[in-house]
């Protein structure tokens, strides 16, 4: 059982206490400084397993994830407002301080998607797109240049801000659509998407996350792909963890844990028609290869020269 005697946990608890005392989580010098310290503390590879935390630290972690989500929302709204003031917002995306990370994460997700898909998806949904839908914008602009993107968010103001960013672009304004809806109320439409992306902060605790996953499993078409963002090691103090066992109704294809400045792990799973008795087998992995034999250059995402860690989960297909 890991509790507050662990030095890393001590550091994170101290930062949590400082963050929780802030009057506001909107971008400011103090907010930026504390969250930067938090990310830098959680970023190095760590053997810590958040499932083994004592109850008190588990409760702190849940609160910290919510604070991170709230601060992230304010940050995205702040920069979306600034970008919306430009005549061509998409030409100025690099003013967002983490834009580089989104470029790397989107490239990573595209490579993983390509590795497990035989065709270019015609329709993609992004659940929890927010006021600054950078993943959809980057994927639509550089990787999936003929695909239509349906962005779902529960907040109408977030969708209004997001749609303003692409309204001046003749291509993306046609291919990027925004839907204001709770995804738990979206049903039959889900079967028309080839790929669904689930944002890291949709379902900020395990129960809520599993409810969303179960809902998607109920309505997605067999064979459709689900891309999820998770967290590993100490990064799980920043974002919720998705365990392969949470993905009932899906065949888990791979789990990728970056060890560079890209914080989120990436999970890809395929909707199966008969979700029974999925057995997970861990295998030693060769480098990912894209269709056509091109090797995915995952090292490009790693300026810190850490080795990225990949877990591949192979499914016993006879039981699906």
C-alpha positions as CSV (number, residue, x, y, z in Angstrom):
1,X,0.0,0.0,0.0
2,X,1.5,3.3,-1.1
3,X,0.8,6.2,1.2
4,X,2.2,9.6,2.0
5,X,5.6,8.4,3.1
6,X,6.5,7.9,-0.5
7,X,8.7,10.9,-1.5
8,X,6.9,11.4,-4.9
9,X,3.5,11.3,-3.2
10,X,4.7,13.8,-0.6
11,X,5.6,16.2,-3.4
12,X,2.3,15.7,-5.2
13,X,0.3,16.2,-2.0
14,X,2.1,19.4,-1.2
15,X,1.4,20.7,-4.7
16,X,-2.3,19.6,-4.4
17,X,-2.6,21.6,-1.2
18,X,-1.2,24.7,-2.8
19,X,-3.4,24.3,-5.9
20,X,-6.5,23.8,-3.8
21,X,-5.9,27.0,-2.0
22,X,-5.9,29.1,-5.2
23,X,-8.7,31.6,-5.5
24,X,-9.1,30.8,-9.2
25,X,-7.8,28.2,-11.6
26,X,-7.9,30.6,-14.5
27,X,-4.5,31.3,-16.2
28,X,-2.3,33.4,-14.0
29,X,1.3,33.5,-12.9
30,X,0.6,31.4,-9.8
31,X,-1.7,28.9,-11.6
32,X,0.8,28.4,-14.4
33,X,3.7,28.0,-12.0
34,X,2.0,25.4,-9.8
35,X,0.6,23.3,-12.6
36,X,3.9,23.4,-14.4
37,X,5.6,22.1,-11.2
38,X,2.9,19.4,-11.0
39,X,3.4,18.2,-14.5
40,X,7.2,18.1,-14.2
41,X,6.8,16.2,-11.0
42,X,4.5,13.6,-12.5
43,X,6.2,13.3,-15.9
44,X,9.3,11.1,-15.3
45,X,8.7,7.4,-15.6
46,X,7.7,6.0,-12.3
47,X,6.8,2.5,-11.0
48,X,4.0,3.8,-8.8
49,X,0.7,2.1,-9.2
50,X,-2.2,4.4,-8.3
51,X,-4.4,1.4,-7.6
52,X,-2.2,0.6,-4.6
53,X,-2.5,4.1,-3.0
54,X,-4.0,4.3,0.4
55,X,-7.5,5.7,0.7
56,X,-6.5,9.1,1.8
57,X,-4.2,9.6,-1.2
58,X,-6.8,8.0,-3.6
59,X,-9.2,10.7,-2.5
60,X,-6.6,13.4,-3.0
61,X,-5.8,12.1,-6.5
62,X,-9.5,12.2,-7.5
63,X,-9.8,15.8,-6.3
64,X,-6.5,16.7,-8.1
65,X,-7.7,15.2,-11.4
66,X,-10.8,17.4,-11.2
67,X,-8.7,20.5,-10.4
68,X,-6.5,19.6,-13.4
69,X,-9.6,19.3,-15.6
70,X,-11.0,22.6,-14.5
71,X,-7.7,24.4,-15.0
72,X,-7.3,22.8,-18.4
73,X,-10.8,24.0,-19.4
74,X,-10.0,27.5,-18.4
75,X,-6.7,27.4,-20.2
76,X,-8.3,26.2,-23.4
77,X,-11.1,28.8,-23.2
78,X,-8.5,31.5,-22.6
79,X,-6.5,30.6,-25.7
80,X,-9.6,29.9,-27.8
81,X,-10.8,33.4,-27.1
82,X,-7.4,34.9,-28.2
83,X,-7.3,32.8,-31.3
84,X,-10.9,33.7,-32.2
85,X,-9.8,37.3,-32.4
86,X,-7.5,36.6,-35.4
87,X,-8.8,36.8,-38.9
88,X,-7.4,33.3,-39.6
89,X,-7.2,31.6,-36.2
90,X,-5.7,28.4,-37.6
91,X,-2.6,30.3,-38.7
92,X,-1.8,31.1,-35.0
93,X,-2.4,27.8,-33.2
94,X,1.3,27.8,-32.1
95,X,0.5,30.5,-29.5
96,X,-1.1,27.8,-27.4
97,X,1.8,26.7,-25.1
98,X,1.1,23.0,-25.5
99,X,0.5,23.0,-29.2
100,X,3.7,21.1,-29.9
101,X,2.4,18.3,-27.6
102,X,-0.8,18.1,-29.5
103,X,1.1,17.8,-32.8
104,X,3.1,14.9,-31.3
105,X,0.1,13.2,-29.7
106,X,-2.0,13.5,-32.9
107,X,0.9,12.0,-34.9
108,X,1.2,9.2,-32.4
109,X,-2.5,8.5,-32.5
110,X,-2.6,8.6,-36.3
111,X,0.3,6.1,-36.5
112,X,-1.4,3.8,-34.0
113,X,-4.7,4.1,-35.9
114,X,-3.0,3.4,-39.2
115,X,-1.4,0.3,-37.7
116,X,-4.8,-1.2,-36.9
117,X,-7.0,0.1,-39.7
118,X,-7.2,-1.1,-43.3
119,X,-8.9,2.0,-44.7
120,X,-9.0,5.8,-44.1
121,X,-12.0,6.5,-41.9
122,X,-14.8,8.5,-43.5
123,X,-16.4,9.7,-40.3
124,X,-14.7,10.3,-37.0
125,X,-16.3,11.4,-33.7
126,X,-14.4,13.2,-30.9
127,X,-16.2,13.0,-27.6
128,X,-15.2,15.9,-25.2
129,X,-13.8,18.2,-27.9
130,X,-13.9,21.4,-25.8
131,X,-13.4,25.0,-26.8
132,X,-10.0,24.3,-28.4
133,X,-10.4,21.0,-30.4
134,X,-6.7,20.7,-31.4
135,X,-6.7,17.0,-31.9
136,X,-9.5,17.2,-34.4
137,X,-7.9,20.2,-36.1
138,X,-4.5,18.6,-36.4
139,X,-5.8,15.3,-37.6
140,X,-8.1,16.9,-40.1
141,X,-5.4,19.3,-41.4
142,X,-2.4,16.9,-41.6
143,X,-3.4,13.3,-41.4
144,X,-7.0,12.5,-42.2
145,X,-7.5,15.2,-44.9
146,X,-10.7,13.8,-46.4
147,X,-12.4,12.6,-43.2
148,X,-15.3,14.4,-41.6
149,X,-15.0,15.1,-37.8
150,X,-18.0,15.2,-35.5
151,X,-17.1,17.0,-32.3
152,X,-19.3,16.4,-29.2
153,X,-19.3,18.5,-26.1
154,X,-21.8,19.1,-23.4
155,X,-21.0,22.8,-23.2
156,X,-22.7,25.0,-25.9
157,X,-20.2,27.8,-25.3
158,X,-17.3,25.5,-25.9
159,X,-18.8,24.4,-29.2
160,X,-19.4,28.0,-30.2
161,X,-15.8,29.0,-29.5
162,X,-14.5,25.9,-31.3
163,X,-16.6,26.4,-34.4
164,X,-15.3,30.0,-34.6
165,X,-11.8,28.7,-35.0
166,X,-12.5,26.8,-38.2
167,X,-15.3,29.0,-39.7
168,X,-12.8,31.0,-41.8
169,X,-11.2,27.9,-43.3
170,X,-13.1,26.7,-46.4
171,X,-12.1,23.1,-46.0
172,X,-12.3,22.5,-42.2
173,X,-15.5,24.5,-41.9
174,X,-17.1,21.9,-44.1
175,X,-15.6,18.8,-42.6
176,X,-15.7,19.7,-38.9
177,X,-19.1,19.6,-37.3
178,X,-20.0,20.5,-33.6
179,X,-22.8,18.8,-31.6
180,X,-23.9,20.0,-28.2
181,X,-24.9,16.9,-26.4
182,X,-24.2,14.6,-23.5
183,X,-22.7,11.6,-25.2
184,X,-24.8,9.3,-22.9
185,X,-27.9,10.7,-24.8
186,X,-26.4,10.0,-28.2
187,X,-27.4,6.6,-29.4
188,X,-28.1,5.6,-33.0
189,X,-25.7,8.2,-34.5
190,X,-22.8,6.4,-32.9
191,X,-23.0,3.4,-35.3
192,X,-22.1,5.6,-38.2
193,X,-18.6,6.5,-37.0
194,X,-15.6,4.5,-38.1
195,X,-13.5,5.8,-35.2
196,X,-14.5,7.4,-31.9
197,X,-12.0,9.3,-29.8
198,X,-12.7,9.7,-26.1
199,X,-11.0,12.6,-24.4
200,X,-9.1,11.9,-21.3
201,X,-11.3,14.0,-19.0
202,X,-14.7,12.6,-20.2
203,X,-15.5,10.6,-17.1
204,X,-13.2,11.9,-14.5
205,X,-13.5,8.9,-12.2
206,X,-13.5,5.2,-13.0
207,X,-17.2,4.7,-12.6
208,X,-18.1,7.5,-14.9
209,X,-15.5,6.5,-17.4
210,X,-16.8,2.9,-17.5
211,X,-20.4,4.1,-17.9
212,X,-19.3,6.1,-21.0
213,X,-17.3,3.1,-22.4
214,X,-20.3,0.7,-21.9
215,X,-22.6,3.2,-23.6
216,X,-20.3,3.4,-26.6
217,X,-20.0,-0.4,-26.7
218,X,-23.8,-0.6,-26.9
219,X,-24.2,1.6,-29.9
220,X,-20.9,1.6,-31.9
221,X,-20.9,-0.6,-35.0
222,X,-19.0,-3.9,-34.8
223,X,-15.5,-3.4,-36.2
224,X,-15.4,0.4,-35.4
225,X,-12.4,1.6,-33.5
226,X,-12.3,3.4,-30.1
227,X,-9.3,5.6,-29.3
228,X,-8.9,6.4,-25.6
229,X,-6.5,8.5,-23.6
230,X,-5.3,7.1,-20.3
231,X,-2.3,7.7,-18.0
232,X,0.5,5.5,-16.5
233,X,2.7,5.8,-13.5
234,X,2.7,9.1,-11.7
235,X,0.9,10.7,-14.7
236,X,-2.2,9.0,-13.3
237,X,-2.3,11.9,-10.8
238,X,-3.1,14.2,-13.7
239,X,-5.6,12.0,-15.7
240,X,-7.9,9.0,-15.2
241,X,-6.6,5.6,-15.9
242,X,-8.3,3.3,-18.4
243,X,-7.6,-0.4,-17.7
244,X,-8.0,-3.0,-20.5
245,X,-10.6,-4.7,-18.2
246,X,-12.8,-1.6,-18.4
247,X,-13.3,-2.1,-22.1
248,X,-16.1,-4.7,-22.0
249,X,-17.4,-5.3,-25.6
250,X,-14.1,-4.3,-27.1
251,X,-11.0,-6.1,-28.3
252,X,-8.0,-4.2,-26.9
253,X,-5.5,-3.9,-29.7
254,X,-2.7,-1.9,-28.1
255,X,-1.7,0.3,-25.2
256,X,1.1,2.9,-25.6
257,X,2.7,4.6,-22.7
258,X,4.9,7.6,-23.8
259,X,7.7,8.6,-21.5
260,X,8.4,12.0,-23.1
261,X,6.5,15.3,-22.6
262,X,3.4,13.7,-24.2
263,X,1.5,13.0,-21.0
264,X,-1.4,10.7,-22.1
265,X,-1.2,7.0,-22.8
266,X,-3.1,5.9,-25.9
267,X,-5.4,2.9,-25.9
268,X,-7.0,1.5,-29.1
269,X,-9.7,-1.1,-29.1
270,X,-12.1,-2.6,-31.7
271,X,-15.8,-3.0,-31.1
272,X,-16.6,-6.8,-31.2
273,X,-20.0,-8.3,-32.0
274,X,-19.8,-10.8,-29.2
275,X,-18.1,-9.4,-26.1
276,X,-17.4,-12.5,-24.1
277,X,-14.4,-13.9,-22.4
278,X,-11.6,-11.7,-23.8
279,X,-8.2,-13.0,-22.7
280,X,-5.3,-10.6,-22.6
281,X,-1.8,-11.8,-23.4
282,X,1.3,-9.7,-23.0
283,X,3.8,-10.0,-25.8
284,X,7.3,-8.6,-26.4
285,X,6.8,-6.1,-29.2
286,X,8.5,-5.3,-32.4
287,X,8.3,-1.6,-33.5
288,X,4.9,-0.6,-34.8
289,X,4.5,-0.9,-38.5
290,X,2.1,1.0,-40.7
291,X,0.2,-0.6,-43.5
292,X,2.5,-1.0,-46.5
293,X,5.5,-1.8,-44.3
294,X,6.5,1.7,-43.3
295,X,7.9,1.8,-39.8
296,X,6.3,4.3,-37.4
297,X,9.1,6.5,-36.2
298,X,8.0,6.7,-32.6
299,X,11.5,8.0,-31.6
300,X,10.6,11.3,-33.2
301,X,8.3,12.0,-30.3
302,X,11.1,11.7,-27.7
303,X,13.5,14.7,-27.5
304,X,14.4,13.7,-24.0
305,X,15.9,10.4,-25.4
306,X,13.9,8.3,-23.0
307,X,12.7,5.0,-24.4
308,X,9.0,4.9,-25.0
309,X,7.3,2.0,-23.4
310,X,4.8,0.0,-25.4
311,X,2.4,-2.6,-24.1
312,X,0.7,-4.6,-26.8
313,X,-2.3,-6.6,-25.8
314,X,-3.2,-9.5,-28.1
315,X,-6.6,-10.9,-27.9
316,X,-7.6,-14.6,-28.1
317,X,-9.8,-14.2,-31.2
318,X,-11.4,-17.6,-30.8
319,X,-13.3,-16.2,-27.9
320,X,-14.7,-13.1,-29.6
